Amino acid sequence: MTKNKLALVSASLFTFVASSAFAQDAAAAAAGSNEFDAKAMAALAAGIAIGLGALGGGLGQGRAAAAALEGISRNPGAAARIQTPMILGLALIESLVLFAFLIAFILQGKVP
């Protein structure tokens, strides 16, 4: 699949899913179900936060390690100068993943 086709498919999926997700009948709106909707959205946000955090962190760590190994393989004498910043970068990426986990944990605490 090309990038244009992938973008078209994802945009159409988002359009169809979002339109059905935001649909609400008049009886539910009058009954005051907004409290439950907010709690459901908090649970959904918690799941998305930890999913995106883990996905982004995994991709970032993979690319950082690949670039460092490629640099070391091209110049083995610079291994010590490449390894230390790579480890520091991996630690910072991991801290962002833990921050996403913390946000998900806080959002999950708002759901009864």
Number of C-alpha atoms within 10 A of each C-alpha: 6 6 8 9 10 11 12 11 12 12 12 12 12 11 12 11 11 11 10 9 9 8 8 9 8 8 9 10 10 9 8 10 11 12 9 12 11 13 17 16 14 19 20 14 16 23 17 14 21 20 16 14 22 18 12 15 21 15 13 16 19 13 12 17 17 12 14 18 17 12 15 17 12 11 11 12 10 12 15 10 10 17 16 11 12 17 15 11 16 18 13 14 20 18 13 16 22 16 15 21 20 15 17 22 16 13 19 18 13 13 14 8
